[in-house]
Amino acid sequence: MIETKLTRIKIKLNKQFYDITAVRESLKDFKGACTGKIANKKSIEIILKPKDKPINALGHEFCNYVLGLMKNKTLV
Amino acid sequence: MEWGGVLMSKSLSNIKIKKEENLCLVSVNPKLYQLDVIYSAAYVFIDRAYVLLDGDVKKKVIVELKPKEGCSLEKLGMEFNNELLNYAQYKKQAKLNAPIRKALIQRALLTNDPSLLKEDDDPDLKEIEKDLDYLKDPKGISIPWEKKHSKKKKPKPKKSRKKK
């Protein structure tokens, strides 16, 4: 689930499908575009705040990035 | 819809389309398609759509697809189904071929140093060694033609000189 507001984006990811280490890694990689933190570790709630101006579909891009990292982890 | 003499009023489609939100929801039965297969199929769509996984690992996995550019939502869902089938089949075949693949790679790696073969107690390799009957040459194919068909020169009998 992704909630997009003017100043922040709230993402809720299902812990059964998403790996928290991949989420942390993604947050590090997204540092240039936004700041983010994991609000609730139990259900992986992420809050992203775009640095300069709001980026189109940043939340969705973040989710795709996490999925990509996870896939690469299983491949390697 | 009739199927095997039974009237079916229920559609088997697992695709749900939300036009207002520009979303396509594909529900996947995890008993039919394992989680790694779902991940693989989802990964294929990363460049074309935003993918989000939700649901229950044991009961029902819901894959949310939101196209990045103008793309038919129904087509996207159907293509996802195809991709699921593709990866399920790939995984099944890979599992079947795993021992053969392993044996081939080991054989290829050991080709340059056959001395290692003796040290290795791998039963798969021993099986391969048994099958190396191409080294036997019962029909003499490896013998050069010249050698095979050359007439053996019989020693000429010495001519006895007539006494004059």
gemmi code that builds the backbone of each chain (N, CA, C; Angstrom):
import gemmi

chains = {
    "A": [
        ("MET", (0.833, -1.193, 0.000), (0.000, 0.000, 0.000), (0.878, 1.257, 0.000)),
        ("ILE", (0.536, 2.177, -0.867), (1.332, 3.405, -0.960), (0.415, 4.620, -0.824)),
        ("GLU", (0.731, 5.469, 0.134), (-0.030, 6.713, 0.334), (0.872, 7.883, -0.035)),
        ("THR", (0.459, 8.633, -1.021), (1.287, 9.765, -1.443), (0.657, 11.076, -0.979)),
        ("LYS", (1.412, 11.843, -0.217), (0.967, 13.173, 0.208), (1.958, 14.206, -0.324)),
        ("LEU", (1.673, 15.449, -0.077), (2.512, 16.507, -0.639), (3.964, 16.425, -0.175)),
        ("THR", (4.135, 16.229, 1.108), (5.499, 16.274, 1.637), (6.098, 14.900, 1.916)),
        ("ARG", (5.252, 13.900, 2.041), (5.810, 12.591, 2.367), (5.027, 11.446, 1.726)),
        ("ILE", (5.700, 10.329, 1.624), (5.092, 9.131, 1.035), (5.175, 8.007, 2.066)),
        ("LYS", (4.037, 7.404, 2.320), (4.009, 6.318, 3.300), (3.801, 4.995, 2.551)),
        ("ILE", (4.696, 4.067, 2.808), (4.611, 2.767, 2.127), (4.481, 1.663, 3.179)),
        ("LYS", (3.532, 0.795, 2.953), (3.393, -0.372, 3.831), (3.685, -1.610, 3.006)),
        ("LEU", (4.712, -2.328, 3.393), (5.064, -3.536, 2.646), (4.791, -4.772, 3.491)),
        ("ASN", (4.295, -5.785, 2.834), (3.991, -7.040, 3.511), (5.304, -7.759, 3.857)),
        ("LYS", (5.448, -8.063, 5.132), (6.698, -8.673, 5.589), (6.912, -10.086, 5.036)),
        ("GLN", (5.823, -10.701, 4.624), (5.933, -12.062, 4.077), (6.631, -12.061, 2.708)),
        ("PHE", (6.558, -10.928, 2.026), (7.107, -10.872, 0.672), (8.357, -10.007, 0.556)),
        ("TYR", (8.497, -9.067, 1.466), (9.624, -8.126, 1.350), (10.623, -8.339, 2.478)),
        ("ASP", (11.872, -8.266, 2.107), (12.964, -8.487, 3.045), (13.399, -7.146, 3.642)),
        ("ILE", (13.472, -7.107, 4.961), (13.787, -5.826, 5.627), (15.207, -5.354, 5.323)),
        ("THR", (16.120, -6.280, 5.118), (17.499, -5.872, 4.788), (17.550, -5.221, 3.399)),
        ("ALA", (16.722, -5.747, 2.497), (16.644, -5.156, 1.152), (16.033, -3.756, 1.224)),
        ("VAL", (15.071, -3.574, 2.138), (14.448, -2.253, 2.322), (15.486, -1.268, 2.856)),
        ("ARG", (16.270, -1.718, 3.835), (17.318, -0.849, 4.413), (18.330, -0.450, 3.336)),
        ("GLU", (18.709, -1.436, 2.540), (19.673, -1.196, 1.462), (19.115, -0.192, 0.448)),
        ("SER", (17.832, -0.346, 0.157), (17.182, 0.570, -0.794), (17.144, 1.991, -0.242)),
        ("LEU", (16.876, 2.097, 1.056), (16.845, 3.431, 1.688), (18.201, 4.119, 1.549)),
        ("LYS", (19.264, 3.331, 1.705), (20.618, 3.881, 1.557), (20.824, 4.372, 0.125)),
        ("ASP", (20.367, 3.558, -0.829), (20.557, 3.906, -2.243), (19.699, 5.095, -2.680)),
        ("PHE", (18.585, 5.315, -1.979), (17.686, 6.421, -2.325), (18.043, 7.726, -1.597)),
        ("LYS", (19.154, 7.699, -0.873), (19.527, 8.872, -0.071), (19.659, 10.145, -0.909)),
        ("GLY", (20.086, 10.003, -2.136), (20.244, 11.164, -3.005), (18.925, 11.838, -3.349)),
        ("ALA", (17.864, 11.064, -3.403), (16.565, 11.607, -3.825), (15.648, 11.939, -2.660)),
        ("CYS", (15.773, 11.186, -1.592), (14.859, 11.412, -0.458), (15.458, 10.874, 0.837)),
        ("THR", (14.887, 11.306, 1.917), (15.273, 10.719, 3.201), (14.154, 9.771, 3.620)),
        ("GLY", (14.514, 8.722, 4.268), (13.482, 7.767, 4.654), (13.838, 7.012, 5.903)),
        ("LYS", (12.828, 6.442, 6.519), (13.074, 5.625, 7.707), (12.019, 4.526, 7.794)),
        ("ILE", (12.382, 3.481, 8.528), (11.428, 2.396, 8.736), (10.689, 2.709, 10.040)),
        ("ALA", (9.399, 2.947, 9.918), (8.625, 3.366, 11.078), (8.222, 2.183, 11.955)),
        ("ASN", (7.785, 1.132, 11.339), (7.331, -0.028, 12.101), (7.959, -1.280, 11.505)),
        ("LYS", (8.823, -1.906, 12.290), (9.558, -3.047, 11.758), (8.663, -4.282, 11.584)),
        ("LYS", (7.587, -4.327, 12.355), (6.741, -5.526, 12.302), (6.042, -5.680, 10.951)),
        ("SER", (5.588, -4.570, 10.404), (4.894, -4.681, 9.117), (5.621, -3.928, 7.992)),
        ("ILE", (6.822, -3.514, 8.268), (7.655, -2.707, 7.353), (6.897, -1.473, 6.826)),
        ("GLU", (6.830, -0.487, 7.655), (6.260, 0.802, 7.242), (7.407, 1.752, 6.938)),
        ("ILE", (7.359, 2.315, 5.783), (8.452, 3.207, 5.374), (7.882, 4.598, 5.096)),
        ("ILE", (8.585, 5.597, 5.562), (8.172, 6.973, 5.260), (9.289, 7.655, 4.476)),
        ("LEU", (8.931, 8.104, 3.300), (9.917, 8.765, 2.439), (9.595, 10.245, 2.342)),
        ("LYS", (10.607, 11.044, 2.443), (10.431, 12.494, 2.276), (11.335, 12.969, 1.149)),
        ("PRO", (10.749, 13.403, 0.035), (11.584, 13.878, -1.084), (12.404, 15.104, -0.678)),
        ("LYS", (13.671, 15.154, -1.135), (14.580, 16.213, -0.693), (14.231, 17.580, -1.271)),
        ("ASP", (14.187, 17.684, -2.587), (13.946, 18.992, -3.211), (12.482, 19.174, -3.610)),
        ("LYS", (12.105, 18.526, -4.694), (10.722, 18.637, -5.156), (10.128, 17.219, -5.254)),
        ("PRO", (8.815, 17.115, -5.168), (8.213, 15.784, -5.213), (8.501, 15.070, -6.537)),
        ("ILE", (8.949, 13.849, -6.431), (9.288, 13.060, -7.623), (8.103, 12.162, -7.956)),
        ("ASN", (7.777, 12.138, -9.212), (6.634, 11.363, -9.667), (6.847, 9.864, -9.387)),
        ("ALA", (5.858, 9.272, -8.740), (5.852, 7.826, -8.463), (7.090, 7.359, -7.701)),
        ("LEU", (7.568, 8.179, -6.788), (8.758, 7.804, -6.017), (8.501, 6.545, -5.177)),
        ("GLY", (7.326, 6.475, -4.578), (6.973, 5.317, -3.747), (6.964, 4.029, -4.540)),
        ("HIS", (6.363, 4.096, -5.718), (6.316, 2.900, -6.569), (7.707, 2.501, -7.054)),
        ("GLU", (8.491, 3.528, -7.381), (9.859, 3.249, -7.818), (10.648, 2.580, -6.693)),
        ("PHE", (10.408, 3.029, -5.475), (11.089, 2.460, -4.313), (10.733, 0.976, -4.181)),
        ("CYS", (9.442, 0.678, -4.319), (8.988, -0.724, -4.193), (9.616, -1.600, -5.272)),
        ("ASN", (9.664, -1.096, -6.481), (10.290, -1.848, -7.574), (11.777, -2.092, -7.285)),
        ("TYR", (12.403, -1.084, -6.715), (13.829, -1.184, -6.403), (14.074, -2.272, -5.350)),
        ("VAL", (13.224, -2.301, -4.343), (13.353, -3.330, -3.292), (13.199, -4.717, -3.903)),
        ("LEU", (12.201, -4.850, -4.743), (11.942, -6.134, -5.409), (13.142, -6.559, -6.264)),
        ("GLY", (13.705, -5.589, -6.951), (14.876, -5.865, -7.780), (16.067, -6.324, -6.955)),
        ("LEU", (16.285, -5.668, -5.816), (17.388, -6.056, -4.933), (17.194, -7.474, -4.425)),
        ("MET", (15.958, -7.773, -4.047), (15.665, -9.102, -3.523), (15.885, -10.170, -4.578)),
        ("LYS", (15.490, -9.867, -5.775), (15.642, -10.829, -6.868), (17.119, -11.092, -7.127)),
        ("ASN", (17.907, -10.029, -7.119), (19.338, -10.195, -7.350), (19.994, -11.009, -6.249)),
        ("LYS", (19.487, -10.846, -5.057), (20.034, -11.598, -3.928), (19.819, -13.091, -4.116)),
        ("THR", (18.651, -13.453, -4.616), (18.367, -14.872, -4.825), (19.139, -15.395, -6.026)),
        ("LEU", (19.396, -14.518, -6.978), (20.132, -14.951, -8.167), (21.596, -15.186, -7.864)),
        ("VAL", (22.177, -14.295, -7.091), (23.626, -14.381, -6.831), (23.929, -15.535, -5.889)),
    ],
    "B": [
        ("MET", (-21.000, -21.065, -20.442), (-19.758, -21.762, -20.789), (-19.879, -23.230, -20.418)),
        ("GLU", (-19.581, -24.088, -21.369), (-19.703, -25.514, -21.096), (-18.320, -26.152, -21.087)),
        ("TRP", (-18.092, -26.961, -20.123), (-16.792, -27.600, -19.989), (-17.014, -29.041, -19.527)),
        ("GLY", (-16.771, -29.962, -20.422), (-16.933, -31.382, -20.093), (-18.361, -31.724, -19.701)),
        ("GLY", (-19.318, -31.109, -20.333), (-20.713, -31.422, -20.065), (-21.278, -30.700, -18.855)),
        ("VAL", (-20.427, -29.938, -18.172), (-20.886, -29.220, -16.975), (-20.976, -27.730, -17.302)),
        ("LEU", (-22.092, -27.157, -16.986), (-22.232, -25.721, -17.250), (-21.448, -24.921, -16.221)),
        ("MET", (-20.645, -24.024, -16.703), (-19.832, -23.214, -15.791), (-20.244, -21.763, -15.920)),
        ("SER", (-20.726, -21.231, -14.852), (-21.130, -19.831, -14.887), (-20.029, -18.935, -14.348)),
        ("LYS", (-19.085, -19.546, -13.669), (-18.035, -18.774, -13.015), (-16.791, -18.672, -13.895)),
        ("SER", (-16.283, -17.494, -14.035), (-15.080, -17.321, -14.841), (-13.855, -17.747, -14.039)),
        ("LEU", (-12.889, -18.298, -14.742), (-11.672, -18.755, -14.052), (-10.623, -17.652, -13.955)),
        ("SER", (-10.930, -16.505, -14.471), (-9.950, -15.432, -14.514), (-9.543, -14.987, -13.104)),
        ("ASN", (-8.267, -14.769, -12.965), (-7.730, -14.333, -11.676), (-7.334, -12.855, -11.728)),
        ("ILE", (-7.802, -12.183, -12.759), (-7.406, -10.788, -12.965), (-8.546, -9.846, -12.593)),
        ("LYS", (-8.204, -8.858, -11.812), (-9.183, -7.841, -11.423), (-8.636, -6.476, -11.848)),
        ("ILE", (-9.485, -5.737, -12.530), (-9.009, -4.446, -13.046), (-9.704, -3.284, -12.349)),
        ("LYS", (-8.887, -2.327, -11.912), (-9.419, -1.100, -11.302), (-9.048, 0.058, -12.205)),
        ("LYS", (-9.997, 0.438, -13.047), (-9.694, 1.460, -14.058), (-9.453, 2.834, -13.441)),
        ("GLU", (-10.196, 3.138, -12.371), (-10.068, 4.474, -11.747), (-8.655, 4.697, -11.214)),
        ("GLU", (-8.105, 3.615, -10.639), (-6.763, 3.728, -10.047), (-5.657, 3.308, -11.021)),
        ("ASN", (-6.068, 2.914, -12.221), (-5.132, 2.401, -13.230), (-4.312, 1.230, -12.670)),
        ("LEU", (-5.037, 0.262, -12.124), (-4.393, -0.880, -11.467), (-4.900, -2.197, -12.026)),
        ("CYS", (-4.052, -3.179, -11.961), (-4.448, -4.529, -12.337), (-4.037, -5.452, -11.190)),
        ("LEU", (-4.985, -6.162, -10.620), (-4.674, -7.061, -9.513), (-4.744, -8.500, -10.005)),
        ("VAL", (-3.658, -9.207, -9.818), (-3.622, -10.609, -10.234), (-3.511, -11.459, -8.976)),
        ("SER", (-4.483, -12.317, -8.753), (-4.387, -13.195, -7.582), (-3.794, -14.534, -8.005)),
        ("VAL", (-2.842, -14.968, -7.216), (-2.102, -16.187, -7.562), (-2.236, -17.194, -6.430)),
        ("ASN", (-2.502, -18.421, -6.805), (-2.583, -19.499, -5.817), (-1.166, -20.004, -5.524)),
        ("PRO", (-0.683, -19.825, -4.294), (0.691, -20.235, -3.997), (0.901, -21.749, -4.020)),
        ("LYS", (-0.211, -22.488, -4.035), (-0.058, -23.942, -4.154), (0.268, -24.332, -5.597)),
        ("LEU", (-0.164, -23.508, -6.523), (0.130, -23.779, -7.939), (1.478, -23.196, -8.337)),
        ("TYR", (1.710, -21.983, -7.909), (2.964, -21.298, -8.255), (3.701, -20.935, -6.974)),
        ("GLN", (4.923, -21.436, -6.861), (5.701, -21.156, -5.652), (6.163, -19.697, -5.623)),
        ("LEU", (6.562, -19.289, -4.434), (6.898, -17.871, -4.229), (8.054, -17.397, -5.131)),
        ("ASP", (9.050, -18.246, -5.300), (10.179, -17.830, -6.155), (9.759, -17.666, -7.616)),
        ("VAL", (8.761, -18.452, -8.014), (8.235, -18.310, -9.381), (7.505, -16.967, -9.505)),
        ("ILE", (6.767, -16.612, -8.472), (6.036, -15.334, -8.478), (7.028, -14.170, -8.514)),
        ("TYR", (8.101, -14.281, -7.726), (9.135, -13.233, -7.730), (9.746, -13.083, -9.127)),
        ("SER", (10.051, -14.210, -9.740), (10.675, -14.174, -11.068), (9.761, -13.516, -12.084)),
        ("ALA", (8.482, -13.872, -12.040), (7.521, -13.280, -12.974), (7.369, -11.784, -12.714)),
        ("ALA", (7.334, -11.417, -11.434), (7.186, -10.006, -11.071), (8.398, -9.198, -11.548)),
        ("TYR", (9.560, -9.799, -11.443), (10.791, -9.113, -11.822), (10.805, -8.744, -13.309)),
        ("VAL", (10.182, -9.603, -14.122), (10.125, -9.347, -15.563), (9.360, -8.049, -15.856)),
        ("PHE", (8.376, -7.747, -14.992), (7.493, -6.604, -15.235), (7.999, -5.292, -14.649)),
        ("ILE", (9.120, -5.344, -13.981), (9.633, -4.158, -13.288), (9.856, -2.967, -14.226)),
        ("ASP", (10.288, -3.218, -15.436), (10.553, -2.092, -16.355), (9.281, -1.554, -17.009)),
        ("ARG", (8.221, -2.352, -17.015), (6.985, -1.920, -17.683), (5.928, -1.417, -16.710)),
        ("ALA", (6.007, -1.918, -15.471), (4.959, -1.579, -14.501), (5.532, -1.483, -13.091)),
        ("TYR", (4.762, -0.844, -12.211), (5.124, -0.829, -10.793), (4.473, -2.055, -10.157)),
        ("VAL", (5.289, -2.856, -9.514), (4.798, -4.129, -8.977), (4.793, -4.075, -7.457)),
        ("LEU", (3.722, -4.543, -6.888), (3.607, -4.597, -5.433), (3.015, -5.951, -5.044)),
        ("LEU", (3.670, -6.611, -4.110), (3.191, -7.930, -3.690), (2.479, -7.822, -2.352)),
        ("ASP", (1.375, -8.524, -2.249), (0.601, -8.498, -1.005), (-0.173, -9.812, -0.881)),
        ("GLY", (-0.883, -9.931, 0.216), (-1.701, -11.121, 0.426), (-1.097, -12.058, 1.448)),
        ("ASP", (-1.382, -13.334, 1.285), (-0.907, -14.340, 2.225), (-0.075, -15.383, 1.469)),
        ("VAL", (1.087, -15.665, 2.016), (1.992, -16.620, 1.348), (1.349, -18.007, 1.209)),
        ("LYS", (0.525, -18.362, 2.207), (-0.033, -19.721, 2.194), (-1.383, -19.813, 1.483)),
        ("LYS", (-2.114, -18.709, 1.468), (-3.478, -18.785, 0.908), (-3.600, -18.156, -0.483)),
        ("LYS", (-3.277, -16.903, -0.563), (-3.497, -16.183, -1.820), (-2.518, -15.011, -1.941)),
        ("VAL", (-1.776, -15.006, -2.989), (-0.823, -13.914, -3.228), (-1.461, -12.933, -4.214)),
        ("ILE", (-1.436, -11.676, -3.858), (-2.002, -10.659, -4.754), (-0.870, -9.821, -5.335)),
        ("VAL", (-0.823, -9.771, -6.638), (0.202, -8.990, -7.330), (-0.479, -7.765, -7.935)),
        ("GLU", (-0.027, -6.599, -7.480), (-0.598, -5.339, -7.984), (0.303, -4.796, -9.085)),
        ("LEU", (-0.280, -4.602, -10.251), (0.501, -4.075, -11.373), (-0.059, -2.725, -11.807)),
        ("LYS", (0.804, -1.729, -11.812), (0.395, -0.388, -12.243), (1.291, 0.005, -13.416)),
        ("PRO", (0.731, 0.055, -14.616), (1.594, 0.320, -15.786), (2.260, 1.692, -15.743)),
        ("LYS", (3.522, 1.736, -16.184), (4.260, 3.000, -16.186), (3.781, 3.897, -17.321)),
        ("GLU", (3.582, 3.308, -18.477), (3.076, 4.051, -19.633), (1.751, 3.440, -20.056)),
        ("GLY", (1.103, 4.105, -20.982), (-0.190, 3.615, -21.451), (-0.130, 2.185, -21.951)),
        ("CYS", (-0.718, 1.298, -21.221), (-0.691, -0.118, -21.582), (-1.993, -0.743, -21.110)),
        ("SER", (-2.511, -1.656, -21.889), (-3.776, -2.286, -21.531), (-3.628, -3.060, -20.218)),
        ("LEU", (-4.516, -2.761, -19.285), (-4.430, -3.399, -17.960), (-4.691, -4.898, -18.052)),
        ("GLU", (-5.677, -5.249, -18.862), (-6.029, -6.664, -18.994), (-4.872, -7.451, -19.632)),
        ("LYS", (-4.269, -6.840, -20.628), (-3.150, -7.480, -21.326), (-1.982, -7.695, -20.353)),
        ("LEU", (-1.773, -6.706, -19.512), (-0.693, -6.778, -18.524), (-0.902, -7.972, -17.583)),
        ("GLY", (-2.145, -8.110, -17.114), (-2.477, -9.222, -16.219), (-2.322, -10.560, -16.896)),
        ("MET", (-2.773, -10.627, -18.138), (-2.672, -11.891, -18.884), (-1.212, -12.260, -19.146)),
        ("GLU", (-0.425, -11.252, -19.459), (1.004, -11.502, -19.691), (1.683, -11.975, -18.410)),
        ("PHE", (1.215, -11.455, -17.286), (1.774, -11.896, -16.008), (1.466, -13.381, -15.791)),
        ("ASN", (0.253, -13.769, -16.114), (-0.123, -15.184, -16.005), (0.779, -16.061, -16.870)),
        ("ASN", (1.024, -15.608, -18.086), (1.913, -16.352, -18.991), (3.315, -16.482, -18.409)),
        ("GLU", (3.765, -15.385, -17.822), (5.110, -15.376, -17.254), (5.209, -16.337, -16.059)),
        ("LEU", (4.135, -16.420, -15.306), (4.093, -17.363, -14.179), (4.265, -18.789, -14.691)),
        ("LEU", (3.522, -19.095, -15.722), (3.576, -20.433, -16.311), (4.963, -20.719, -16.872)),
        ("ASN", (5.511, -19.728, -17.510), (6.842, -19.845, -18.095), (7.882, -20.200, -17.032)),
        ("TYR", (7.867, -19.460, -15.927), (8.871, -19.704, -14.887), (8.606, -20.990, -14.118)),
        ("ALA", (7.351, -21.364, -13.978), (7.032, -22.633, -13.308), (7.596, -23.798, -14.115)),
        ("GLN", (7.424, -23.717, -15.420), (7.935, -24.770, -16.310), (9.462, -24.777, -16.305)),
        ("TYR", (10.039, -23.577, -16.303), (11.503, -23.452, -16.298), (12.090, -24.092, -15.034)),
        ("LYS", (11.426, -23.827, -13.915), (11.908, -24.353, -12.643), (11.819, -25.887, -12.622)),
        ("LYS", (10.722, -26.378, -13.165), (10.519, -27.830, -13.205), (11.594, -28.494, -14.066)),
        ("GLN", (11.856, -27.918, -15.219), (12.858, -28.474, -16.125), (14.255, -28.380, -15.514)),
        ("ALA", (14.523, -27.238, -14.864), (15.844, -27.031, -14.255), (16.094, -28.081, -13.165)),
        ("LYS", (15.029, -28.415, -12.437), (15.149, -29.418, -11.386), (15.429, -30.796, -11.987)),
        ("LEU", (14.756, -31.076, -13.097), (14.947, -32.370, -13.760), (16.354, -32.497, -14.345)),
        ("ASN", (16.847, -31.381, -14.893), (18.148, -31.423, -15.566), (19.330, -31.198, -14.628)),
        ("ALA", (19.053, -30.901, -13.366), (20.139, -30.532, -12.437), (21.250, -31.587, -12.356)),
        ("PRO", (20.935, -32.881, -12.153), (22.031, -33.859, -12.056), (22.843, -33.986, -13.338)),
        ("ILE", (22.160, -33.883, -14.478), (22.866, -33.985, -15.769), (23.796, -32.792, -15.942)),
        ("ARG", (23.254, -31.595, -15.590), (24.035, -30.367, -15.716), (25.286, -30.424, -14.836)),
        ("LYS", (25.070, -30.914, -13.619), (26.177, -30.998, -12.663), (27.257, -31.954, -13.194)),
        ("ALA", (26.809, -33.091, -13.679), (27.751, -34.085, -14.196), (28.515, -33.555, -15.394)),
        ("LEU", (27.820, -32.837, -16.276), (28.468, -32.281, -17.473), (29.528, -31.254, -17.101)),
        ("ILE", (29.182, -30.390, -16.148), (30.137, -29.353, -15.742), (31.358, -29.988, -15.082)),
        ("GLN", (31.097, -30.979, -14.226), (32.220, -31.635, -13.561), (33.118, -32.327, -14.578)),
        ("ARG", (32.472, -32.956, -15.535), (33.234, -33.660, -16.567), (34.094, -32.672, -17.369)),
        ("ALA", (33.463, -31.530, -17.700), (34.169, -30.513, -18.487), (35.352, -29.951, -17.711)),
        ("LEU", (35.164, -29.749, -16.413), (36.238, -29.187, -15.600), (37.368, -30.186, -15.401)),
        ("LEU", (37.043, -31.461, -15.380), (38.059, -32.476, -15.126), (38.759, -32.937, -16.395)),
        ("THR", (38.268, -32.507, -17.532), (38.838, -32.977, -18.803), (40.331, -32.659, -18.897)),
        ("ASN", (40.697, -31.475, -18.446), (42.100, -31.057, -18.570), (43.030, -31.769, -17.606)),
        ("ASP", (42.498, -32.280, -16.535), (43.347, -32.963, -15.562), (42.696, -34.282, -15.142)),
        ("PRO", (42.864, -35.331, -15.916), (42.195, -36.598, -15.633), (42.664, -37.251, -14.323)),
        ("SER", (43.852, -36.825, -13.831), (44.344, -37.419, -12.591), (43.407, -37.121, -11.420)),
        ("LEU", (42.697, -35.976, -11.529), (41.759, -35.597, -10.463), (40.578, -36.556, -10.398)),
        ("LEU", (40.302, -37.165, -11.513), (39.152, -38.064, -11.613), (39.281, -39.231, -10.646)),
        ("LYS", (40.505, -39.708, -10.468), (40.731, -40.853, -9.580), (40.471, -40.485, -8.128)),
        ("GLU", (40.820, -39.226, -7.816), (40.654, -38.802, -6.420), (39.191, -38.558, -6.078)),
        ("ASP", (38.434, -38.228, -7.065), (37.025, -37.905, -6.829), (36.175, -39.163, -6.704)),
        ("ASP", (35.405, -39.215, -5.641), (34.559, -40.388, -5.428), (33.105, -40.116, -5.778)),
        ("ASP", (32.864, -39.117, -6.579), (31.499, -38.772, -6.932), (30.841, -39.897, -7.732)),
        ("PRO", (29.699, -40.423, -7.248), (29.055, -41.521, -7.982), (28.588, -41.130, -9.380)),
        ("ASP", (28.250, -39.844, -9.547), (27.802, -39.380, -10.868), (28.940, -39.500, -11.887)),
        ("LEU", (30.124, -39.119, -11.418), (31.271, -39.185, -12.315), (31.637, -40.627, -12.648)),
        ("LYS", (31.474, -41.498, -11.642), (31.778, -42.912, -11.885), (30.829, -43.486, -12.929)),
        ("GLU", (29.603, -42.991, -12.852), (28.587, -43.422, -13.828), (28.992, -42.985, -15.233)),
        ("ILE", (29.511, -41.775, -15.299), (29.959, -41.267, -16.602), (31.133, -42.095, -17.115)),
        ("GLU", (32.033, -42.402, -16.209), (33.200, -43.178, -16.591), (32.800, -44.529, -17.178)),
        ("LYS", (31.732, -45.082, -16.601), (31.242, -46.371, -17.110), (30.776, -46.241, -18.546)),
        ("ASP", (30.207, -45.088, -18.827), (29.646, -44.871, -20.161), (30.695, -44.476, -21.199)),
        ("LEU", (31.909, -44.426, -20.812), (32.945, -44.009, -21.760), (33.367, -45.176, -22.666)),
        ("ASP", (32.382, -45.877, -23.203), (32.700, -47.045, -24.026), (33.122, -46.645, -25.437)),
        ("TYR", (33.084, -45.311, -25.707), (33.520, -44.889, -27.030), (35.019, -45.092, -27.207)),
        ("LEU", (35.693, -45.324, -26.090), (37.129, -45.564, -26.182), (37.424, -46.962, -26.735)),
        ("LYS", (36.449, -47.843, -26.518), (36.619, -49.186, -27.080), (36.404, -49.090, -28.591)),
        ("ASP", (37.093, -49.901, -29.311), (36.998, -49.813, -30.772), (36.886, -51.219, -31.361)),
        ("PRO", (35.689, -51.849, -31.164), (35.561, -53.239, -31.622), (35.625, -53.393, -33.143)),
        ("LYS", (35.225, -52.342, -33.889), (35.236, -52.460, -35.359), (36.506, -51.890, -35.986)),
        ("GLY", (37.380, -51.456, -35.134), (38.657, -50.961, -35.632), (38.560, -49.692, -36.446)),
        ("ILE", (37.680, -48.788, -36.030), (37.487, -47.540, -36.771), (38.710, -46.638, -36.654)),
        ("SER", (39.331, -46.671, -35.492), (40.456, -45.757, -35.272), (41.741, -46.190, -35.989)),
        ("ILE", (41.728, -47.391, -36.531), (42.951, -47.860, -37.224), (43.036, -47.181, -38.594)),
        ("PRO", (44.143, -46.566, -38.928), (44.263, -45.898, -40.231), (44.050, -46.873, -41.393)),
        ("TRP", (43.490, -46.285, -42.468), (43.125, -47.103, -43.621), (44.351, -47.833, -44.180)),
        ("GLU", (45.449, -47.112, -44.268), (46.663, -47.697, -44.857), (47.137, -48.918, -44.087)),
        ("LYS", (47.000, -48.774, -42.776), (47.482, -49.843, -41.923), (46.557, -51.068, -42.012)),
        ("LYS", (45.265, -50.728, -42.133), (44.263, -51.791, -42.113), (44.294, -52.604, -43.408)),
        ("HIS", (44.464, -51.904, -44.545), (44.339, -52.571, -45.841), (45.668, -52.847, -46.534)),
        ("SER", (46.721, -52.542, -45.884), (48.001, -52.819, -46.539), (48.220, -54.328, -46.595)),
        ("LYS", (48.683, -54.792, -47.802), (48.934, -56.241, -47.949), (50.262, -56.578, -47.294)),
        ("LYS", (50.151, -57.594, -46.551), (51.396, -58.010, -45.903), (52.325, -58.644, -46.944)),
        ("LYS", (53.497, -58.100, -46.952), (54.463, -58.646, -47.917), (55.004, -59.983, -47.417)),
        ("LYS", (54.744, -60.936, -48.271), (55.268, -62.259, -47.896), (56.742, -62.340, -48.272)),
        ("PRO", (57.459, -62.903, -47.423), (58.893, -63.020, -47.780), (59.070, -63.897, -49.030)),
        ("LYS", (59.773, -63.314, -49.988), (59.980, -64.053, -51.249), (60.904, -65.249, -51.017)),
        ("PRO", (60.473, -66.328, -51.655), (61.368, -67.507, -51.491), (62.670, -67.297, -52.287)),
        ("LYS", (63.671, -67.674, -51.685), (64.964, -67.480, -52.343), (65.088, -68.408, -53.545)),
        ("LYS", (65.477, -67.757, -54.636), (65.643, -68.574, -55.846), (66.950, -69.371, -55.732)),
        ("SER", (66.726, -70.606, -55.988), (67.924, -71.446, -55.924), (68.676, -71.380, -57.268)),
        ("ARG", (69.852, -71.094, -57.204), (70.624, -70.964, -58.444), (70.907, -72.348, -59.016)),
        ("LYS", (70.640, -72.366, -60.305), (70.906, -73.662, -60.975), (72.395, -73.817, -61.214)),
        ("LYS", (72.744, -74.939, -60.921), (74.176, -75.207, -61.177), (74.403, -75.486, -62.634)),
        ("LYS", (75.296, -74.814, -63.131), (75.601, -75.032, -64.559), (76.405, -76.303, -64.737)),
    ],
}
model = gemmi.Model(1)
for chain_id, residues in chains.items():
    chain = gemmi.Chain(chain_id)
    for i, (resn, *xyz) in enumerate(residues, 1):
        res = gemmi.Residue()
        res.name, res.seqid = resn, gemmi.SeqId(i, " ")
        for name, pos in zip(("N", "CA", "C"), xyz):
            atom = gemmi.Atom()
            atom.name, atom.element = name, gemmi.Element(name[0])
            atom.pos, atom.b_iso = gemmi.Position(*pos), 0.0
            res.add_atom(atom)
        chain.add_residue(res)
    model.add_chain(chain)
structure = gemmi.Structure()
structure.add_model(model)
structure.setup_entities()
